[in-house]
Amino acid sequence: MNEFLEQEEQVLRMLKTVFDPEIPVNIYDLGLIYGIDINDRTCTITMTLTAPSCPAGDFLVEDIRQKVGSVDGIENVIVNIVFEPEWTKDMMSEEAKLELGML
């Protein structure tokens, strides 16, 4: 596996360890991650929140910075929070829906 793909896989693994404190599903399976861009030791994560007024937003951003920043070769983590497209439950993975009893 080439180094870039391995690094991206490590970032994905780290994102799957970040949980919204109010929902027992990781942010990746919730569908909150819209994009991951790794360029020259900087990882930029584009994501949304389940609601614009989500009280866990700051916690999630800091947790992402710490965990993704622990990946070898990543020195800087930028988290961009966007609200378009608006998050819906349809963005959740099948696993997340099953975990939350939605299937």
C-alpha atoms as an extended CHARMM CRD file, in Angstrom:
* protein
*
       103  EXT
         1         1  MET       CA              0.0000000000        0.0000000000        0.0000000000  PROA      1               0.0000000000
         2         2  ASN       CA              1.4490000000        3.3830000000       -0.8270000000  PROA      2               0.0000000000
         3         3  GLU       CA              2.3010000000        5.8010000000        1.9630000000  PROA      3               0.0000000000
         4         4  PHE       CA             -0.4860000000        8.2780000000        1.1530000000  PROA      4               0.0000000000
         5         5  LEU       CA             -3.2290000000        5.6230000000        1.2250000000  PROA      5               0.0000000000
         6         6  GLU       CA             -1.8530000000        4.1960000000        4.4480000000  PROA      6               0.0000000000
         7         7  GLN       CA             -1.8590000000        7.6470000000        6.0350000000  PROA      7               0.0000000000
         8         8  GLU       CA             -5.4260000000        8.2890000000        4.8630000000  PROA      8               0.0000000000
         9         9  GLU       CA             -6.4880000000        4.9300000000        6.3260000000  PROA      9               0.0000000000
        10        10  GLN       CA             -4.8970000000        5.8780000000        9.6590000000  PROA      10              0.0000000000
        11        11  VAL       CA             -6.7830000000        9.1930000000        9.6260000000  PROA      11              0.0000000000
        12        12  LEU       CA            -10.0450000000        7.3180000000        8.9830000000  PROA      12              0.0000000000
        13        13  ARG       CA             -9.2820000000        4.9440000000       11.8640000000  PROA      13              0.0000000000
        14        14  MET       CA             -8.7150000000        7.9210000000       14.1610000000  PROA      14              0.0000000000
        15        15  LEU       CA            -11.9510000000        9.6220000000       13.0460000000  PROA      15              0.0000000000
        16        16  LYS       CA            -13.8220000000        6.4470000000       13.9030000000  PROA      16              0.0000000000
        17        17  THR       CA            -12.6790000000        6.8860000000       17.5200000000  PROA      17              0.0000000000
        18        18  VAL       CA            -14.3100000000       10.3260000000       17.8250000000  PROA      18              0.0000000000
        19        19  PHE       CA            -17.8040000000       10.1860000000       19.2950000000  PROA      19              0.0000000000
        20        20  ASP       CA            -20.4520000000       12.8270000000       19.8140000000  PROA      20              0.0000000000
        21        21  PRO       CA            -20.9740000000       12.6310000000       23.6000000000  PROA      21              0.0000000000
        22        22  GLU       CA            -24.7450000000       12.5420000000       23.0970000000  PROA      22              0.0000000000
        23        23  ILE       CA            -24.8040000000        9.8210000000       20.4100000000  PROA      23              0.0000000000
        24        24  PRO       CA            -23.1030000000        6.4150000000       20.8000000000  PROA      24              0.0000000000
        25        25  VAL       CA            -21.8690000000        6.3690000000       17.1820000000  PROA      25              0.0000000000
        26        26  ASN       CA            -18.5970000000        7.7280000000       15.7910000000  PROA      26              0.0000000000
        27        27  ILE       CA            -18.6490000000       10.8910000000       13.6980000000  PROA      27              0.0000000000
        28        28  TYR       CA            -17.5470000000        9.0940000000       10.5360000000  PROA      28              0.0000000000
        29        29  ASP       CA            -20.4230000000        6.6040000000       10.5950000000  PROA      29              0.0000000000
        30        30  LEU       CA            -22.8030000000        9.4100000000       11.5350000000  PROA      30              0.0000000000
        31        31  GLY       CA            -21.9420000000       10.9700000000        8.1720000000  PROA      31              0.0000000000
        32        32  LEU       CA            -20.5230000000       14.1540000000        9.6700000000  PROA      32              0.0000000000
        33        33  ILE       CA            -17.2540000000       13.9440000000        7.7090000000  PROA      33              0.0000000000
        34        34  TYR       CA            -17.6000000000       15.4980000000        4.2620000000  PROA      34              0.0000000000
        35        35  GLY       CA            -13.9590000000       15.4940000000        3.2240000000  PROA      35              0.0000000000
        36        36  ILE       CA            -10.4020000000       14.5950000000        4.1760000000  PROA      36              0.0000000000
        37        37  ASP       CA             -7.4950000000       16.2640000000        2.3880000000  PROA      37              0.0000000000
        38        38  ILE       CA             -3.8950000000       15.4590000000        3.2440000000  PROA      38              0.0000000000
        39        39  ASN       CA             -1.3350000000       17.7770000000        1.7340000000  PROA      39              0.0000000000
        40        40  ASP       CA              2.2580000000       18.3590000000        2.8560000000  PROA      40              0.0000000000
        41        41  ARG       CA              1.8620000000       17.1760000000        6.4860000000  PROA      41              0.0000000000
        42        42  THR       CA             -1.4380000000       19.0530000000        6.9060000000  PROA      42              0.0000000000
        43        43  CYS       CA             -4.7300000000       17.2150000000        7.1840000000  PROA      43              0.0000000000
        44        44  THR       CA             -7.8220000000       19.2790000000        6.4830000000  PROA      44              0.0000000000
        45        45  ILE       CA            -11.1070000000       17.7740000000        7.6560000000  PROA      45              0.0000000000
        46        46  THR       CA            -14.3380000000       19.2310000000        6.3000000000  PROA      46              0.0000000000
        47        47  MET       CA            -17.2860000000       18.2590000000        8.4530000000  PROA      47              0.0000000000
        48        48  THR       CA            -20.6470000000       19.2910000000        9.7670000000  PROA      48              0.0000000000
        49        49  LEU       CA            -22.5170000000       18.9100000000       13.0240000000  PROA      49              0.0000000000
        50        50  THR       CA            -25.8680000000       17.2460000000       13.6320000000  PROA      50              0.0000000000
        51        51  ALA       CA            -27.2460000000       20.7310000000       14.3600000000  PROA      51              0.0000000000
        52        52  PRO       CA            -25.7490000000       24.2420000000       14.0370000000  PROA      52              0.0000000000
        53        53  SER       CA            -26.1670000000       24.7790000000       17.7730000000  PROA      53              0.0000000000
        54        54  CYS       CA            -24.5690000000       21.4330000000       18.7210000000  PROA      54              0.0000000000
        55        55  PRO       CA            -23.0760000000       21.9640000000       22.1990000000  PROA      55              0.0000000000
        56        56  ALA       CA            -20.4070000000       19.3160000000       21.5340000000  PROA      56              0.0000000000
        57        57  GLY       CA            -18.9190000000       21.1300000000       18.5220000000  PROA      57              0.0000000000
        58        58  ASP       CA            -15.8250000000       22.4910000000       20.2990000000  PROA      58              0.0000000000
        59        59  PHE       CA            -15.2210000000       19.1480000000       22.0160000000  PROA      59              0.0000000000
        60        60  LEU       CA            -15.4280000000       17.2800000000       18.6890000000  PROA      60              0.0000000000
        61        61  VAL       CA            -13.0290000000       19.6770000000       16.9480000000  PROA      61              0.0000000000
        62        62  GLU       CA            -10.4460000000       19.3610000000       19.7200000000  PROA      62              0.0000000000
        63        63  ASP       CA            -10.8120000000       15.5690000000       19.8440000000  PROA      63              0.0000000000
        64        64  ILE       CA            -10.2940000000       15.4080000000       16.0590000000  PROA      64              0.0000000000
        65        65  ARG       CA             -7.2180000000       17.6390000000       16.2430000000  PROA      65              0.0000000000
        66        66  GLN       CA             -5.6200000000       15.5010000000       18.9350000000  PROA      66              0.0000000000
        67        67  LYS       CA             -6.4050000000       12.1120000000       17.4040000000  PROA      67              0.0000000000
        68        68  VAL       CA             -5.6950000000       12.9250000000       13.7580000000  PROA      68              0.0000000000
        69        69  GLY       CA             -2.6130000000       14.8640000000       14.8480000000  PROA      69              0.0000000000
        70        70  SER       CA             -1.2440000000       11.6410000000       16.3470000000  PROA      70              0.0000000000
        71        71  VAL       CA             -1.0200000000       10.0140000000       12.8830000000  PROA      71              0.0000000000
        72        72  ASP       CA              2.5620000000        9.6580000000       11.6480000000  PROA      72              0.0000000000
        73        73  GLY       CA              3.4140000000       12.3990000000        9.1700000000  PROA      73              0.0000000000
        74        74  ILE       CA              0.5540000000       14.7180000000       10.1830000000  PROA      74              0.0000000000
        75        75  GLU       CA              1.8330000000       17.8850000000       11.8220000000  PROA      75              0.0000000000
        76        76  ASN       CA             -1.1440000000       20.1950000000       11.4060000000  PROA      76              0.0000000000
        77        77  VAL       CA             -4.8750000000       19.4750000000       11.5480000000  PROA      77              0.0000000000
        78        78  ILE       CA             -7.4070000000       21.9820000000       10.2340000000  PROA      78              0.0000000000
        79        79  VAL       CA            -11.0900000000       21.3380000000       10.9170000000  PROA      79              0.0000000000
        80        80  ASN       CA            -13.5550000000       23.2480000000        8.7390000000  PROA      80              0.0000000000
        81        81  ILE       CA            -17.1410000000       23.0980000000        9.9460000000  PROA      81              0.0000000000
        82        82  VAL       CA            -19.7420000000       23.6880000000        7.2500000000  PROA      82              0.0000000000
        83        83  PHE       CA            -23.5230000000       23.4820000000        7.2300000000  PROA      83              0.0000000000
        84        84  GLU       CA            -24.0910000000       22.8900000000        3.5240000000  PROA      84              0.0000000000
        85        85  PRO       CA            -25.1600000000       20.3760000000        2.6600000000  PROA      85              0.0000000000
        86        86  GLU       CA            -27.2340000000       20.1680000000        5.7960000000  PROA      86              0.0000000000
        87        87  TRP       CA            -26.7440000000       16.9140000000        7.7070000000  PROA      87              0.0000000000
        88        88  THR       CA            -29.6350000000       14.4600000000        7.6820000000  PROA      88              0.0000000000
        89        89  LYS       CA            -30.0880000000       10.9900000000        9.1380000000  PROA      89              0.0000000000
        90        90  ASP       CA            -29.8410000000        9.6270000000        5.5930000000  PROA      90              0.0000000000
        91        91  MET       CA            -26.1010000000       10.3930000000        5.6960000000  PROA      91              0.0000000000
        92        92  MET       CA            -25.5210000000        7.8130000000        8.4240000000  PROA      92              0.0000000000
        93        93  SER       CA            -23.9470000000        4.4720000000        7.5750000000  PROA      93              0.0000000000
        94        94  GLU       CA            -26.0120000000        1.3010000000        7.8010000000  PROA      94              0.0000000000
        95        95  GLU       CA            -23.9510000000        0.3790000000       10.8780000000  PROA      95              0.0000000000
        96        96  ALA       CA            -24.8750000000        3.6560000000       12.5890000000  PROA      96              0.0000000000
        97        97  LYS       CA            -28.5560000000        3.2300000000       11.7910000000  PROA      97              0.0000000000
        98        98  LEU       CA            -28.4500000000       -0.3090000000       13.1540000000  PROA      98              0.0000000000
        99        99  GLU       CA            -26.6460000000        0.8330000000       16.3160000000  PROA      99              0.0000000000
       100       100  LEU       CA            -29.3020000000        3.4990000000       16.8920000000  PROA      100             0.0000000000
       101       101  GLY       CA            -32.1820000000        1.1210000000       16.2030000000  PROA      101             0.0000000000
       102       102  MET       CA            -33.2200000000        2.8610000000       12.9930000000  PROA      102             0.0000000000
       103       103  LEU       CA            -33.2410000000       -0.3230000000       10.8610000000  PROA      103             0.0000000000
